[in-house]
Amino acid sequence: MSESQYPSEELSVSESGVRLDAFLASATRLSRTRAAALIEEGLVSVNGRAREKRFLLSEGDRVSVEIPPDEEIDAVPECIPLDVFYEDDHLIVVNKPQGMVVHPAPGNYSGTLVNALLYHCKDSLSGINGRLRPGIVHRIDKDTSGLVVVAKDDETHIGLTEMFKTHNFERKYEAICYGKPQAESGTVHLAIGRSKKDRKKMAFYPPGTPGTKDGITHFRVLESFAGYSRLELILETGRTHQIRVHMLSLSCPVLADPLYAPGRKSFGLTGQCLHAKYISFRHPISGEPITLEAPLPPYFQQTLELLRKEF
């Protein structure tokens, strides 16, 4: 490893067989994603040698890590109204409208949820995800509406992230889909990975396929129409475009989905009819149970009324 640029921390390993990235995350205040990034940047060594994130440690190993200071984010605070469902000193839960991007990215550097949060929360957002993603523990797509949880400090962020990993964070969505599943309820267990035909899309694969992540979605039919259905969807995992891809695997893509059901009747909608309706978890600091439910937004209700009347 090159001469240190940043303050370094020396850690001692007390258990054999633990992956380097997992050890680093548990022994520091870093997320596992951030720990893996530091390893890939060459800022971590084991007994003086650079190792990959999958390297298995042995008892007595010495791990050295250099942690750069948090980068200043490019996003600026913007006075954008927020529909706040819960807030305390540690976290905030916001009901995001359809059409709002969660965090800045090329082409969307303003008007995002992060811009609004920076104004609303001032300096009280965790920095654990680094540049451009302060406080964001999980994300939902631009045209998916509903509840988003944001951490105000690193301890809360770490606690919430662990809940997602251990499936101790319940999430329920509602969607209107084309067609209807063959069963009234069931589970889709398919891996999610980047599409080999279109890099903008995700695709479903058999579980265990290299380069993919396991995905599990439970579904239940709430209402049926001629050619359409309203579904409740419970996420057991949280992969990119998971619901949208898993519904496609059932030949029931989400209504008005521009990526996975282009060119189909959209009833005037500009994006997929998908709403993050319900969350339930224990507060990572106080341990108190938090259960929140966001009512179906106008675009969703109006589409349902139309389907009930005409289909």
C-alpha positions, 0 to 999 in steps of 0.5 A: 500500500502507498504512503498514507494520504488519510488518517489510518485505523488499525484493527485486530481480527478475533475470528477466522473465516470472516470476509474482509468487507464484512469485518470492516463494516462490523468493526467500524461505522462504515456501511458494507458498501462503503467498506467494499469501496475503500477496499477497491480503492486500495485504502485497506490492507491485511498484514500490510498487503492489499486484499480483495473484499472477499478475502477471508481473514484469520484470527490475529490478522491486522487490518489497516484502513484509511478513511477519506473525509466525506466529500462535499455534495454537489446538491444544493438545498431547495425549498420544495414542499415535503409530505412528512409522515414521521420525523424525529432527531434521528430519521424522517419518513417522506411520502414521495410524489410520482415524478420526483427523483430521489437523488441528483444524477446527470440530467436531474441535479435539482428538484430531487428529494435530496435537494428538498431534504437538504433544505428541510433538515439543514445539516442533519442528514447522515453522510454514510452513503457519501457524495450526492446521497446524504441520508438515503437508506433506500430508494424508489424509482422516479415514477414510483410514489410512496414512503421513503425513509431517510437517516439523519445520523450515521448510527441510525443509517447503519441500523436501518441498513441492517434491518433491510439486510436481515428482512426486519423492515416490512414494505408493502406496495400496491400496483395496477398491472396489465393482466392478472396472475394465474394464482390469487396469491403467491411468491416470485423468487427470481434473481435480478440482474442487468439485462444483456440486451438493454443496459438500461433495464434489469432482467430476471434470471434463475436464482444463483445466476452469476452476476445477479442478486436474489429477489423475492416478492410476495403478491396478492390480487386485491381487485380484478378487471377485464385485462387488468388487476390491482395487486398488493406486493410485499418485498422480502428483498430490495433489488433495483426494479424488483417489483417491475421485473418480477411482475413482468416475469408473471406476464403482468407488467405494471401499468404504464411502465415505460421500460417494461411495458412500452407502447401499451395503453397507459390511461394518460399516466406518465410512469408506472402505477406503483405506490410504496404504501406501507412500512413497519420497523423498529426505530433503530435508536429507541426500539419503538415500533413505527408503522406508517401507511400512505394513502393511494395518491390521486393518479392511482385512485383516478385510474382505479375509478376508471377501471371500475367503471369501464372494465 
